[in-house]
Amino acid sequence: TTNGFNLTQAKAAKADTLGSNTVRWITSPTGTVVIFSNDIGLPSIFNSGSCSYPPPREKCAGPDCTNAYKYRDSKLRLPLCSLNCYKAIHGKVHPAITC
């Protein structure tokens, strides 16, 4: 038994056997697929592959901090997530005074 998914896979596999300067247009109930032979020379933007957009954010440079950064230190250009991490980087952390 052949379902639509296997048929699509089989048709996509035929892309490797396309002749020179060939474009194949496949219309099915699940959508339309256009396949180009490799020698057509399309720009790299059309290459299939995984991409992550936007890229993952840098982690905070604060000691023992695993948060994503929200700010950047203007002098050191370090990624920071809070004023506490900024103070920790610059050695301005004061011990808490308890009564």
C-alpha positions in Angstrom: 0.0 0.0 0.0 1.4 3.4 -0.9 0.3 6.5 1.0 0.9 10.1 0.0 3.9 10.4 2.2 5.8 7.5 0.6 4.8 8.7 -2.9 6.2 12.2 -2.1 9.4 10.6 -0.8 9.7 8.5 -3.9 9.2 11.6 -6.1 11.7 13.6 -4.1 14.3 10.7 -4.5 13.9 11.0 -8.3 15.4 14.5 -8.0 18.8 12.9 -8.0 18.1 11.4 -11.3 16.9 14.6 -13.1 18.5 15.4 -16.4 20.7 18.5 -16.9 18.8 21.8 -16.6 15.6 20.1 -15.6 12.7 21.5 -13.5 10.1 19.1 -12.2 6.7 20.5 -10.9 4.7 18.0 -8.8 1.2 18.9 -7.7 -0.6 16.7 -5.2 -3.5 17.0 -2.7 -0.9 17.7 0.0 0.8 20.6 -1.8 3.0 21.5 -4.7 6.7 20.7 -4.9 9.2 22.2 -7.4 12.4 20.3 -7.9 15.4 21.7 -9.8 18.4 19.7 -11.0 21.7 20.5 -9.2 23.4 22.0 -12.3 20.9 24.9 -12.6 23.0 26.9 -10.1 20.4 28.3 -7.8 21.7 30.7 -5.0 22.6 29.0 -1.8 19.5 30.4 -0.1 17.5 27.7 -1.8 19.7 24.8 -0.4 17.7 22.7 2.0 19.1 22.4 5.5 18.2 23.2 9.0 18.6 26.7 10.3 17.8 28.3 13.5 16.4 31.8 13.4 16.9 33.7 15.5 20.1 32.1 16.8 20.1 31.1 20.5 20.9 34.1 22.7 24.2 34.2 24.5 24.2 33.2 28.2 24.9 35.8 30.9 28.6 36.2 31.9 27.7 36.6 35.6 29.2 34.0 37.9 27.1 30.9 38.1 24.4 32.5 36.0 22.7 30.5 33.2 20.1 33.1 32.1 20.1 34.4 28.6 21.5 37.9 28.4 19.3 41.0 28.1 21.9 43.7 28.3 25.5 44.2 27.3 28.2 45.9 29.5 29.1 49.1 27.6 32.8 48.9 28.5 33.6 45.2 28.6 31.0 44.2 26.0 30.0 41.2 28.3 26.5 39.8 28.0 24.5 40.3 31.3 21.0 39.5 32.4 20.6 41.8 35.4 22.1 44.6 37.6 23.1 42.0 40.1 25.3 40.2 37.5 26.7 43.5 36.4 27.7 44.3 40.0 29.2 40.8 40.4 31.3 41.2 37.3 32.6 44.6 38.5 33.2 43.4 42.1 30.6 45.8 43.5 28.6 43.2 45.3 28.2 44.2 49.0 27.5 41.5 51.6 23.9 41.6 52.9 23.6 43.3 56.3 21.4 41.3 58.7 19.9 42.7 61.9 
